[in-house]
Amino acid sequence: MDLGHRTVLAVPGILLLLLKSLPMGCYFNIIGFESSYESFFPKSVEYSQKTMDEALQNYRDPPANKTYLQSALPPRQVANTLFLFTDGEVENTKEVLDLVKTNAGSHRCFSFGIGEGASTALISGVAKQARGHAQFITGQDRMQPKAMQSLRFALQPAVVDISVKWNVPKEVSVTPLSPPIRVLFQGQRALLYAQLTGERSGGTEGSVTVKYSLAKQPVENQLSFSLKPTEDTG
């Protein structure tokens, strides 16, 4: 992660692992949350041995009141990466998701649900709206592999702004059977299903065009397919 990114973390214990794994040169802050919020630093600071040591000291002696997180877009208009941890739920899930969606252009959010009481709607919704990734840690689950997977996703370019266009004769209709894909991280795969119906009067081929952005570069892929049904071989 270069100096053009800032990373914001919310508490608890899994924070130590992520904090010690951040790359030098990024910016970070740690904020506790409940009914209000309070940060360890007045604003995001550059990650270094000194600031990490300060953060570790603050973490060992945290404020009495844990508080809510809100990350502001930095003046240079760079992207924020937010790691959000919670072991409960909120009463205004929709309002929270609407806020996340409003700021999705400047933030990516990687959420963690800790324990059985974490809200699935909140954790999954936050990650979905902010083009991030959701993790649930319950029972005997090991935190380290899941935390490191999310950190790896956060530090690598992701496929975003994904759109799918089906190019078929006007007599043929396409019904998507898969939910829209918002983001893909390195090592992930996605399957798209659609149902084609209608009578073709002319062409025997169709195509599907997938457009997306990777590392801020537009990419376009097209796949052609036959509109002639395959014979039933049993």
C-alpha positions in Angstrom: 0.0 0.0 0.0 1.5 3.3 -1.0 1.3 6.7 0.6 -1.8 7.4 -1.4 -3.8 5.0 0.8 -5.0 5.3 4.4 -6.0 2.4 6.5 -8.4 2.8 9.5 -8.9 0.0 12.0 -11.6 -0.6 14.6 -10.9 -2.6 17.8 -10.5 -5.5 19.4 -7.8 -8.2 20.0 -7.5 -9.3 16.4 -6.4 -5.7 15.9 -2.9 -6.5 17.2 -2.3 -9.0 14.4 -3.4 -6.6 11.7 -1.6 -3.6 13.3 1.7 -5.5 13.2 1.1 -6.6 9.6 0.5 -3.2 8.0 3.1 -2.0 5.4 5.3 0.9 6.2 4.2 4.1 4.6 0.4 3.7 4.8 -1.7 5.9 7.1 -3.8 4.4 10.0 -5.9 5.2 13.0 -7.7 3.1 15.6 -11.2 4.1 16.8 -13.4 2.5 19.4 -17.2 2.6 19.0 -20.4 2.3 20.9 -23.0 5.1 21.1 -20.2 7.6 20.2 -16.7 7.3 18.9 -13.1 8.2 20.0 -9.9 7.7 18.1 -6.4 6.9 19.4 -4.9 9.6 17.2 -6.6 13.0 16.4 -6.2 12.1 12.7 -4.6 9.3 10.6 -0.9 9.0 11.1 1.8 7.5 8.9 2.6 4.0 9.9 6.1 3.6 11.4 7.7 1.8 14.3 7.1 4.9 16.5 3.4 5.3 15.7 2.9 1.5 16.0 4.4 1.5 19.4 2.2 4.4 20.4 -0.9 2.5 19.1 0.1 -0.6 21.0 0.5 1.4 24.2 -2.9 3.0 23.7 -4.4 -0.4 23.0 -3.0 -1.8 26.3 -4.5 1.2 28.1 -7.7 2.0 26.1 -10.2 4.8 26.9 -12.8 3.9 29.4 -15.6 4.4 26.9 -15.5 2.5 23.7 -17.0 4.6 20.9 -18.2 4.7 17.3 -16.1 4.9 14.1 -16.5 7.4 11.3 -13.6 7.8 8.8 -13.3 11.1 6.9 -12.1 11.4 3.4 -8.5 12.8 3.5 -7.8 16.1 1.8 -5.9 14.5 -1.0 -9.0 12.5 -2.0 -7.4 9.1 -1.5 -9.1 5.9 -0.7 -9.7 4.7 2.8 -9.6 1.0 3.9 -11.7 0.3 6.9 -11.5 -2.9 9.0 -14.6 -3.1 11.2 -15.0 -5.5 14.1 -18.1 -6.1 16.1 -19.5 -8.8 18.4 -23.1 -7.5 18.4 -25.7 -5.7 16.4 -27.2 -2.2 16.0 -30.7 -1.0 16.0 -30.4 1.1 12.8 -28.8 -1.4 10.4 -30.4 0.2 7.4 -29.1 3.7 8.3 -25.6 2.3 8.8 -25.7 0.5 5.4 -27.0 3.6 3.7 -24.1 5.7 5.2 -21.6 3.1 4.1 -23.1 3.1 0.6 -23.0 6.9 0.4 -19.2 6.8 1.1 -18.4 3.7 -0.9 -16.7 5.8 -3.6 -14.0 6.8 -1.1 -13.9 3.8 1.3 -13.5 0.0 1.1 -14.7 -1.9 4.2 -13.6 -5.3 5.4 -15.9 -6.4 8.3 -15.5 -9.0 11.0 -18.3 -10.6 13.0 -16.9 -11.9 16.3 -18.9 -14.6 18.1 -22.4 -15.9 17.7 -24.1 -12.6 18.5 -22.7 -10.6 15.6 -25.3 -9.3 13.1 -25.1 -11.1 9.8 -27.1 -8.4 8.1 -24.7 -5.7 9.3 -21.4 -7.5 8.7 -22.3 -8.8 5.2 -24.1 -5.6 4.3 -21.2 -3.3 5.2 -18.8 -5.4 3.1 -21.2 -5.7 0.2 -22.0 -1.9 0.0 -18.3 -0.9 0.4 -16.7 -3.4 -2.0 -15.0 -5.3 0.7 -15.0 -8.7 2.3 -16.9 -10.1 5.3 -15.5 -12.7 7.8 -17.3 -14.4 10.6 -15.3 -15.8 13.5 -17.2 -18.1 15.9 -16.5 -21.0 18.2 -13.1 -22.6 17.6 -12.4 -20.6 14.4 -8.8 -19.3 14.2 -8.7 -15.5 13.8 -5.2 -15.3 12.2 -6.0 -17.0 8.8 -9.2 -14.9 8.3 -7.6 -11.7 9.4 -4.6 -12.2 7.1 -6.8 -13.1 4.2 -8.8 -9.9 4.6 -5.5 -7.9 4.9 -4.2 -9.5 1.8 -7.3 -8.6 -0.1 -7.1 -5.0 1.2 -3.5 -4.5 0.0 -4.0 -6.0 -3.5 -5.8 -4.4 -6.4 -9.4 -5.8 -6.7 -11.7 -6.1 -9.7 -14.4 -3.5 -9.3 -17.0 -1.7 -11.4 -18.1 -5.0 -12.9 -20.8 -5.0 -15.6 -22.2 -7.7 -17.7 -23.9 -7.2 -21.1 -25.5 -10.0 -23.1 -25.5 -9.6 -26.9 -28.2 -11.7 -28.4 -30.9 -11.4 -31.2 -33.9 -9.3 -30.2 -36.1 -12.4 -30.3 -34.0 -13.9 -27.5 -34.4 -12.7 -23.9 -31.9 -13.1 -21.1 -32.8 -13.7 -17.4 -29.8 -13.4 -15.1 -29.9 -16.2 -12.5 -26.8 -15.0 -10.4 -26.7 -12.0 -8.1 -24.6 -9.0 -9.4 -20.9 -9.2 -8.6 -19.6 -6.1 -7.0 -16.0 -7.0 -6.3 -13.5 -9.9 -6.9 -10.2 -10.3 -5.0 -7.1 -12.1 -6.1 -7.6 -15.8 -5.9 -11.4 -15.6 -6.0 -13.6 -16.8 -8.8 -17.2 -16.1 -9.8 -19.7 -18.0 -11.9 -22.4 -16.2 -13.8 -25.6 -18.0 -14.8 -28.4 -16.8 -17.1 -31.4 -18.3 -18.8 -31.9 -17.6 -22.5 -35.4 -18.0 -23.9 -37.1 -17.3 -27.3 -36.9 -18.3 -30.9 -33.9 -17.2 -32.9 -34.8 -16.2 -36.5 -31.3 -15.3 -37.7 -28.0 -15.5 -36.1 -26.7 -18.7 -34.5 -24.3 -17.0 -32.1 -24.5 -14.7 -29.1 -21.9 -13.2 -26.9 -21.5 -11.8 -23.4 -19.3 -8.8 -22.6 -17.8 -8.3 -19.1 -16.3 -5.0 -18.3 -14.4 -4.1 -15.1 -11.7 -2.0 -13.6 -8.4 -3.5 -12.2 -5.8 -1.2 -10.7 -7.7 1.8 -12.1 -7.4 0.4 -15.6 -10.5 -0.5 -17.6 -10.6 -4.1 -18.9 -13.1 -5.7 -21.3 -13.6 -9.4 -22.1 -16.0 -10.9 -24.6 -17.1 -14.6 -24.9 -19.1 -15.9 -27.8 -21.4 -18.8 -27.6 -23.7 -20.8 -29.8 -27.5 -20.2 -29.7 -28.2 -23.7 -31.0 -29.3 -26.0 -28.2 -27.1 -28.9 -27.6 -28.7 -32.2 -28.4 -29.7 -34.3 -25.4 -27.2 -37.1 -25.1 -28.7 -38.5 -21.9 
